[in-house]
Amino acid sequence: MNLKKLDIKKILVWVSVPLLFWGSIIWVIVQSCSRQQTLAPNQQEQQAPTSFKLPDIPTGIISLEERANYLVMHYWEHFNLADTSHIHSPQVSEQALVDYLVLFPYISPQVRAASINRMLKQAEGNNRSLMYWIELLEKYLYDPNSPMLNEDYYTTVLKYIAESPQISEAEKSRFQFQLTGISLNRVGMQAADFTCTGVNGMRYRMCNISSEYTLIFFYNPDCADCQRVKEELEMRPETGWMVDHEELTVLAIYVDENRKAWEEYQSQLPIKWLNAFDDRGAIRGQRLYDLRATPSLYLLDKNKKVLLKDASVEKIEAFFTKKG
C-alpha cells in the first residue's frame, strides 16, 4: 500500500471538484481514488470494485476543520463495507483505508472515535468482512513495524471489539490481550520500575537513575534494526550532547535469556550508556512492558513518567531539539 503523506488541503479541495474533472485530479492527489459505481447495500460477493469514490463535501462547508470532519464521517458512504468482494481487491480497499487513516491527525479525538465506530458498524452486515477491516486496522495501527502505528487510534478499535455482540468471545480474547498491553506505560503514566544487572555485576534499579531524562532502549544483539537504531542514536548530536553532559541516561537493556549473547555484545555499545541484562526475566515474565518487537524506545522524565513510548530516534531528537 502507498503510505505517502497526503496533503490534506489538496484532498479537501479535490473532493469538492465537479465529477467531470475527477479523473485528472485523482491521479495527482490520491492514486487509489476514482469514480466507481455504488454497490447496493444487499449485494454480497459481487465483482471486486476497481476504484474508490470519496464523498462530495457540501459547498456550504468552508473551513478546513469542518471539511475534514465531514470527509472522515462520510468517508465510506459510497463503499459497502459489508461486501466480502473487497477482501479480493486489497489494492482498492486497503489503499482506501490507508488514505482514511492519513486524515486522522487533522480531526479531533471525538470525531475520530465516532468515525471509526461508524465504519465498523457499517461492516457488521457480514462477519467475514468485519474481521477483514478489523485485521487491516490492526495491521496499520498496532503492528510495531507499521509506519502508521498509533495506540490511541487502535484503542478505539479494541473498545468497539470488546462491546460488539457480533464478535465471538474466542476472537475477543486476542484483542483483550492487546488492550491490556496498550494500557501499560502510556504517555503521562509512571513507567513500570524494574531491576537489572550491569556489566560490572552491580544491580541497578531503573527508578534510581538520577539524570534529567532516561531513554530505555530495549534491544536484542541479533536484531538488525536494533543495530541500526543504536547507530542512529550515537550519531544524533542532541542526544549525544545530553549523554556527554549527564542530562540523559541511555539504559540499553536485553530482556531475553541468552546471557552469553549479551556478554559478547557489550563491546558494541557506547561506554557512556548503561548496558544491562534482565537476568531475572521480570520485564517479559511479569509483562511490565508491552514489548511486541525490538528495538523499543521509551523516553522518561526525571520522575520516570513516560514522555514518548515506542518512539523513533527522529521523534526523540525532535523532542530534545524543541526543548532546547
Secondary structure, 3 states (H helix, E strand, C coil): CCCCCCCHHHHHHHCCCCHHHHHHHHHHHCCCECCCCCCCCCCCCCCCCCCECCCCCCCCCCCHHHHHHHHHHCCCCCCCCCCHHHHHCHHHHHHHHHHHHHCHHHCCHHHHHHHHHHHHHHHHHCHHHHHHHHHHHHHHHCCCCCCCCCHHHHHHHHHHHHHCCCCCHHHHHHHHHHHHHHCCCCCCCECCCCEEEECCCCEEEHHHCCCCEEEEEEECCCCHHHHHHHHHHHHCHHHHHHHHCCCEEEEEEECCCCHHHHHHHHHHCCCCCEEEECCCCHHHHCCCCCCCCCCEEEEECCCCEEEEECCCHHHHHHHHHHHC
